[in-house]
Amino acid sequence: MTTLRQRMTDDLRLRNRSLRTINTYIACVAHFARHFGKSPELLGPEEIRQYQVYLVEQRRVSWSYFNQAVCALRFLYRHTLARDWVVAHIPFPRQPKKLPVILSQAEVIRFLEAIKKIKFRAILMTAYAAGLRLSEITHLRVSDIDSQRLVIRVRQGKGQKDRYVMLSPKLLQVLRLYWRSERPATWLFPSMRMDQPINHSVVQRACRQAGLDAGLSKPVTVRMLRHCFATHLVETGTDIRIIQSLLGHSHISTTQIYTHVSSKTVRATESPLDLLAYPVDDPERF
């Protein structure tokens, strides 16, 4: 590891950034350096602008990747190298805003029933029952399941924040069956090596396969199950602030997207056509 990479890693750790963020930022800076064939210490604002243009016009990266790259370079030059100039975004093409795809409650039942292995049923049922992110599920510990208070402790979720979510009694029954079968010690869902949590890709593959086995036309992901959790709570009338807290969102605007997804909310709004005295049952009109 180069001295600069070690310094940047240390600076990120001192600011309590997650391991995933550290790895992402280091990878972005490494790609920037390889693009020019020079150490970032020898590069400046003009090279950063050229690199942004390259990402947008030649590589055509997503907004998410582009933003990560700019944030990584901004951290490097502002904190690690202490340069007094600003790393700014160049204009990025407007991205279409897409609403998340949601499973109906009947589809969720079909999905869960299609999962044969108790470990994957416990994992994916936890995703839906508690609305957890994939990284939060894989890093659950056995001690995080509080069966007395019926809550699950989520350690250091996005933004390095702890929170509690509800522990469904039905989920608790499945977790107890799973525990009796697998006897996990530290990690609730360990990998083949018991001292490591299960890999993200293993969970996603199991999720996709369960969707196929259930005969669902929608490709199912763990993120979709989190979306279903939030949307179904909206449809039952749960306060949006409570949903925000359960999801671990910093801003209410992030949570409010689920009010647009809820089919119950949409159906409850009367169309202006229905307010007109227009007889649609008159066959002579057609």
C-alpha positions as CSV (number, residue, x, y, z in Angstrom):
1,M,0.0,0.0,0.0
2,T,1.4,3.4,-1.0
3,T,1.9,6.1,1.7
4,L,-0.8,8.3,0.2
5,R,-3.4,5.5,0.1
6,Q,-2.6,4.7,3.8
7,R,-3.0,8.3,4.7
8,M,-6.3,8.6,3.0
9,T,-7.5,5.3,4.6
10,D,-6.5,6.6,8.0
11,D,-8.3,10.0,7.4
12,L,-11.5,8.1,6.4
13,R,-11.3,5.9,9.5
14,L,-10.7,8.9,11.8
15,R,-14.0,10.4,10.4
16,N,-15.8,7.1,11.2
17,R,-16.5,6.3,7.5
18,S,-17.7,2.7,6.9
19,L,-15.5,0.0,5.5
20,R,-17.6,0.0,2.3
21,T,-17.2,3.8,1.9
22,I,-13.4,3.5,2.5
23,N,-13.0,0.8,-0.1
24,T,-15.2,2.7,-2.6
25,Y,-13.2,6.0,-2.2
26,I,-9.8,4.3,-2.4
27,A,-10.9,2.4,-5.6
28,C,-12.2,5.7,-7.2
29,V,-8.9,7.5,-6.5
30,A,-6.9,4.6,-7.7
31,H,-8.8,4.6,-11.0
32,F,-8.2,8.4,-11.3
33,A,-4.5,8.0,-10.8
34,R,-4.3,5.1,-13.4
35,H,-6.2,7.2,-15.9
36,F,-3.4,9.8,-15.9
37,G,-0.5,7.5,-15.0
38,K,0.5,9.8,-12.2
39,S,0.1,10.1,-8.4
40,P,-2.8,12.3,-7.4
41,E,-0.3,14.6,-5.6
42,L,0.9,15.7,-9.1
43,L,-2.6,16.4,-10.5
44,G,-4.8,19.4,-10.0
45,P,-8.2,21.0,-10.8
46,E,-7.8,20.8,-14.6
47,E,-7.1,17.0,-14.5
48,I,-10.0,16.5,-12.2
49,R,-12.3,18.3,-14.7
50,Q,-10.9,16.3,-17.6
51,Y,-11.6,13.1,-15.7
52,Q,-15.2,14.1,-15.0
53,V,-15.7,14.7,-18.7
54,Y,-14.2,11.3,-19.4
55,L,-16.5,9.6,-17.0
56,V,-19.6,11.3,-18.4
57,E,-18.9,11.4,-22.2
58,Q,-16.7,8.3,-22.7
59,R,-17.5,5.8,-20.0
60,R,-21.1,7.0,-19.6
61,V,-21.2,6.0,-15.9
62,S,-24.3,6.3,-13.8
63,W,-24.9,9.3,-11.6
64,S,-24.2,7.2,-8.5
65,Y,-20.7,6.2,-9.7
66,F,-20.0,9.7,-10.9
67,N,-20.9,11.2,-7.6
68,Q,-18.9,8.7,-5.7
69,A,-15.8,9.5,-7.8
70,V,-16.2,13.3,-7.3
71,C,-16.8,12.8,-3.5
72,A,-13.7,10.6,-3.2
73,L,-11.5,13.1,-5.0
74,R,-13.0,15.9,-2.9
75,F,-12.1,14.1,0.3
76,L,-8.6,13.3,-0.9
77,Y,-7.7,16.9,-1.9
78,R,-9.6,18.6,0.9
79,H,-8.6,16.4,3.9
80,T,-5.6,14.2,3.0
81,L,-3.7,16.6,0.8
82,A,-5.1,19.8,2.3
83,R,-5.4,21.7,-1.0
84,D,-7.1,25.0,-0.8
85,W,-9.1,24.7,-4.0
86,V,-12.5,23.1,-4.4
87,V,-13.4,20.0,-6.3
88,A,-16.7,20.8,-8.0
89,H,-19.1,18.7,-10.0
90,I,-19.4,19.4,-13.7
91,P,-22.9,19.4,-15.1
92,F,-24.3,15.9,-15.3
93,P,-27.2,14.9,-17.5
94,R,-30.5,14.8,-15.7
95,Q,-31.4,11.3,-14.6
96,P,-34.9,9.9,-14.9
97,K,-36.7,9.5,-11.6
98,K,-38.1,6.0,-11.4
99,L,-40.4,4.7,-8.7
100,P,-39.5,1.4,-7.1
101,V,-41.2,-1.8,-8.2
102,I,-43.3,-3.3,-5.5
103,L,-44.7,-6.8,-4.8
104,S,-48.3,-7.1,-3.6
105,Q,-48.9,-8.9,-0.3
106,A,-50.1,-12.0,-2.2
107,E,-46.8,-11.9,-4.2
108,V,-44.8,-11.6,-1.0
109,I,-46.5,-14.8,0.3
110,R,-45.7,-16.7,-2.9
111,F,-42.1,-15.5,-2.7
112,L,-41.6,-16.6,0.9
113,E,-43.3,-19.9,0.3
114,A,-40.9,-20.6,-2.6
115,I,-37.8,-20.5,-0.3
116,K,-37.0,-24.0,0.7
117,K,-33.8,-23.6,2.7
118,I,-34.5,-22.4,6.3
119,K,-31.4,-20.1,6.3
120,F,-32.5,-18.1,3.2
121,R,-36.1,-18.0,4.3
122,A,-34.9,-16.5,7.6
123,I,-32.7,-14.0,5.8
124,L,-35.2,-12.9,3.2
125,M,-38.1,-12.8,5.7
126,T,-36.0,-10.5,7.9
127,A,-35.5,-8.2,4.9
128,Y,-39.3,-7.9,4.4
129,A,-40.4,-8.0,8.0
130,A,-37.9,-5.4,9.3
131,G,-37.2,-3.4,6.1
132,L,-33.4,-3.8,6.5
133,R,-30.7,-3.0,3.9
134,L,-28.7,-6.0,2.6
135,S,-25.6,-4.9,4.5
136,E,-27.6,-4.5,7.7
137,I,-29.0,-8.1,7.4
138,T,-25.7,-9.7,6.7
139,H,-24.1,-8.0,9.7
140,L,-26.8,-8.9,12.3
141,R,-25.5,-10.7,15.3
142,V,-27.3,-13.3,17.4
143,S,-27.3,-10.8,20.3
144,D,-29.1,-8.2,18.2
145,I,-32.4,-10.2,18.4
146,D,-34.2,-9.1,21.5
147,S,-37.0,-11.6,21.9
148,Q,-38.2,-10.1,25.2
149,R,-38.7,-6.6,23.9
150,L,-39.5,-7.8,20.3
151,V,-37.0,-5.5,18.7
152,I,-34.0,-6.0,16.4
153,R,-30.9,-3.8,17.0
154,V,-29.4,-2.6,13.8
155,R,-25.7,-1.7,14.4
156,Q,-24.1,1.1,12.5
157,G,-26.5,1.3,9.6
158,K,-26.1,3.8,6.8
159,G,-24.5,7.0,8.1
160,Q,-23.0,5.0,11.0
161,K,-26.2,5.2,13.0
162,D,-27.7,2.5,15.3
163,R,-31.4,2.0,15.4
164,Y,-34.1,-0.4,16.5
165,V,-36.8,-2.0,14.3
166,M,-39.7,-4.2,15.2
167,L,-39.3,-7.9,15.6
168,S,-42.3,-9.6,14.2
169,P,-43.6,-12.6,16.3
170,K,-43.9,-14.6,13.1
171,L,-40.3,-13.7,12.1
172,L,-39.2,-14.7,15.6
173,Q,-40.7,-18.2,15.1
174,V,-38.8,-18.6,11.9
175,L,-35.6,-17.3,13.5
176,R,-35.9,-19.8,16.3
177,L,-36.4,-22.7,13.8
178,Y,-33.4,-21.5,11.9
179,W,-31.3,-21.2,15.1
180,R,-32.2,-24.7,16.3
181,S,-31.2,-26.0,12.8
182,E,-27.9,-24.0,12.2
183,R,-26.8,-23.0,15.7
184,P,-25.1,-19.7,14.7
185,A,-22.8,-18.3,17.4
186,T,-21.7,-14.7,16.7
187,W,-23.1,-13.7,13.3
188,L,-26.8,-14.5,12.9
189,F,-26.2,-15.4,9.3
190,P,-22.6,-16.6,8.9
191,S,-20.8,-17.7,5.8
192,M,-19.3,-21.1,5.3
193,R,-16.6,-19.8,7.6
194,M,-18.5,-19.2,10.8
195,D,-16.3,-16.2,11.8
196,Q,-17.5,-14.2,8.7
197,P,-21.0,-12.9,7.8
198,I,-22.6,-14.3,4.7
199,N,-21.6,-12.7,1.4
200,H,-24.0,-10.2,-0.2
201,S,-23.9,-12.0,-3.6
202,V,-25.0,-15.3,-2.0
203,V,-28.1,-13.6,-0.5
204,Q,-28.9,-11.8,-3.8
205,R,-28.7,-15.0,-5.8
206,A,-31.0,-16.8,-3.3
207,C,-33.4,-13.9,-3.6
208,R,-33.5,-13.9,-7.4
209,Q,-33.9,-17.7,-7.4
210,A,-36.8,-17.6,-5.0
211,G,-38.6,-15.0,-7.2
212,L,-38.1,-17.3,-10.2
213,D,-39.3,-20.4,-8.2
214,A,-42.4,-18.4,-7.2
215,G,-43.2,-17.6,-10.8
216,L,-43.1,-13.9,-10.3
217,S,-42.7,-11.7,-13.4
218,K,-40.9,-9.0,-11.4
219,P,-37.2,-9.6,-10.7
220,V,-36.9,-9.7,-6.8
221,T,-34.0,-8.2,-4.9
222,V,-33.4,-7.5,-1.3
223,R,-33.8,-3.8,-1.9
224,M,-37.2,-4.5,-3.4
225,L,-38.2,-6.3,-0.2
226,R,-37.2,-3.2,1.8
227,H,-39.4,-1.1,-0.6
228,C,-42.3,-3.5,0.0
229,F,-41.9,-3.1,3.7
230,A,-42.2,0.6,3.5
231,T,-45.0,0.7,0.9
232,H,-47.1,-1.8,2.8
233,L,-46.8,0.2,6.0
234,V,-47.9,3.3,4.1
235,E,-51.0,1.4,2.9
236,T,-51.9,0.3,6.4
237,G,-51.8,4.0,7.5
238,T,-48.5,4.0,9.5
239,D,-47.3,7.5,10.1
240,I,-44.6,8.5,7.7
241,R,-42.3,9.7,10.5
242,I,-42.4,6.3,12.1
243,I,-41.5,4.7,8.7
244,Q,-38.7,7.1,8.3
245,S,-37.3,6.1,11.7
246,L,-37.7,2.4,10.9
247,L,-35.9,2.7,7.6
248,G,-33.1,4.8,9.0
249,H,-33.6,7.7,6.6
250,S,-32.0,11.0,7.5
251,H,-34.5,13.1,5.5
252,I,-38.3,12.7,5.3
253,S,-38.2,13.4,1.6
254,T,-36.5,10.1,1.0
255,T,-39.3,8.3,2.8
256,Q,-42.1,10.2,1.0
257,I,-41.4,8.4,-2.2
258,Y,-43.4,5.5,-0.8
259,T,-46.6,7.6,-0.7
260,H,-46.3,7.8,-4.5
261,V,-45.8,4.0,-4.8
262,S,-48.8,3.0,-2.6
263,S,-51.6,1.7,-4.8
264,K,-54.0,2.1,-2.0
265,T,-53.2,5.8,-1.8
266,V,-53.7,6.1,-5.6
267,R,-57.0,4.2,-5.6
268,A,-58.3,6.3,-2.7
269,T,-58.1,9.5,-4.8
270,E,-61.2,10.1,-6.9
271,S,-60.7,10.8,-10.6
272,P,-62.3,14.1,-11.8
273,L,-64.1,12.0,-14.5
274,D,-66.1,10.4,-11.7
275,L,-67.3,13.9,-10.6
276,L,-68.9,14.5,-14.0
277,A,-72.6,13.7,-14.7
278,Y,-71.6,11.7,-17.7
279,P,-73.5,8.4,-18.3
280,V,-71.0,5.8,-19.6
281,D,-73.5,3.0,-19.7
282,D,-75.4,4.5,-22.7
283,P,-74.6,2.2,-25.7
284,E,-75.8,4.9,-28.2
285,R,-72.8,7.0,-27.4
286,F,-70.4,4.5,-28.8
